[in-house]
Amino acid sequence: MANKIIHAAGGVVVRSGARRRFAVVRRSKDGSWVLPRGKLKRNERPIVGAQREAVEETGTRVRVQEFLGAIIYRVRGQSKIVQFWWMDAAARTTWEASKDIAAIKWLPLTKAVRKLKYPLEKLFLRSVVHRGLRRPKRGPGLRVGTKAKPRRRR
């Protein structure tokens, strides 16, 4: 029997300003500091799940920007794939985060990387920001939950 793959999605959630701040969340179940992320619901598109998880875990409205990549690791003998998107956060928290989250911190990059528990997430966050993968200065963001119209051929 083949191992079932666990699919999850999340965001590198950023507040812009004089100095960018990155969201890191502390899970209630084990106290680990992680990037906002979670398992996808049945038949849920990864980009939709990523936005849902980011909103639930940070309590902040987000605008999904670009796809950053994925990390893969083993959990209790199963492979888990977590896809991440760059997300711009609203300036203020809009509502309370889910009960699964004990705390949220908005930190500069170096402190956010240090705060994360898992080496793979530390490496991922550091590398995507240093590679220059970040949203354009101005842009509408990605429309989540809508299908793009196919272009007509001429």
N, C-alpha and C positions, 0 to 999 in steps of 0.2 A: 504494500500500500504506500503510495506516494505521500510525502508530507504536505499538508495543506499550507499554503502561503498566507500570511496575515498581511492585509493591506491597510495602510494608515496614511494620513496626510497631515500637514501642518504648515506653519509659517514662520518666517523670519520677520517678526512684527516690529516695525520701526516707527518711532515718533521723530519727526524732523524738527529742526529748530536750529539754534546757534550751535548745538551739539547733538548729534543723533543719539537716541536712546533705544536699546534693544530690549524686548520683553523676554524675561525668563520667569517661569512659573514653578512653584514648589507643589508637588503632588501630595495630596492628603494621605494616600495609602502607604507611602514609604519615605516621604520627606525629601525625595530627590528633586533637584533643580534641573529643569529640562526646557527645551523650546516648546512653545504651544503646539500640540499635536495630539492625534488620537486615531482610533480605529474607524474605518469607513463603515457606514451602514450598508445594508444589503442593496446592491445596484446603485449605490451613490457614486457620482463622478468624483474623482480625486480632488479636483479644484473646488468643487462645492463642499466636500468634506473638510478640506483644508480651511476654507473660510469659516465654516460652522465651528470647527474646533477652536480657531483663533478667537472668535467672538465669545464663545462659551468660556474659554479659559482666561481671557484677559478682561472681559467685561467692557470691551471697547469696540466701536465700529471700525472695520478695516476695509481698505480698498486693495484688492488683489492686483498685483502688478505682474512680474515675470516669473516663469518657472526657473527654479534654481538648480534642481537636481534631486537625487534620492540617496538615502543611505540604506544599507541592507545589513541585518545582523540576525543572530539566532536568539530565540526566546523559548525556553522550555522545549528544546529540540525542534522547533519550527522556525522557518525563515520568516522574517518580518521586513517588509519594504515600506519605508516612509518617504513620501514625496513632499518636497517643500517648495513654497512660493514666497517671493518677496511681497510683503504687505505693508502698506502705509496705514498707520493707526490715527484715529481721531486724537485731537489734542488732550481730551479729558476722558476719563473712564465714564461710561454711560450707565452702567448697571453693575450689579454684583456678579462676580465670576461664579462658575458652577461650584457645587459642594466638593467636587473632586480636587479643587485647587485650594491649598492652604494659604498661599501668598503669591503676590506678583511683584516683581521688581523691574524698573526701567533703568537700565544701566548703559554706560558707554561701552563700546565694543570690548576693550581689554578686560573690564570687570565682568561683563556678561560671559565672556569665554571662560574666565577663571571660576565663575559661579556654577557653570554647568557641571553635572556629575560625570557624564559619560564622555570618554576621550574621543569617540567617533563624532559626537555632536560638537565638541569643542573644535575639532579639526574642520568639520563641515562649515561651521559659522565663520571661523577665521578665514578659510579659503575662499568662500563665495564673496565675502566682502573685499578681501585683498585682490581677488581676480578682477574686481571692478564690476561684478554682476550686481547691479542695483538699478532701480527703476530710473527712467528718464527724468530729467528735471521737471518737465511738465508733461502731462499726458492723462488721458481719461481713465486709465486702468483697464482691466479686463472685465468684461461683462460676465458675471457668474450667474448660472442658471438660465441662460438664454442660448439658443443655437444661432450660430452665424449663418447668414444667408450665403448660399454658394454663388460664386461669381459666374456670370454668363460668359460663354466663349464667344469671341467675335469671329 
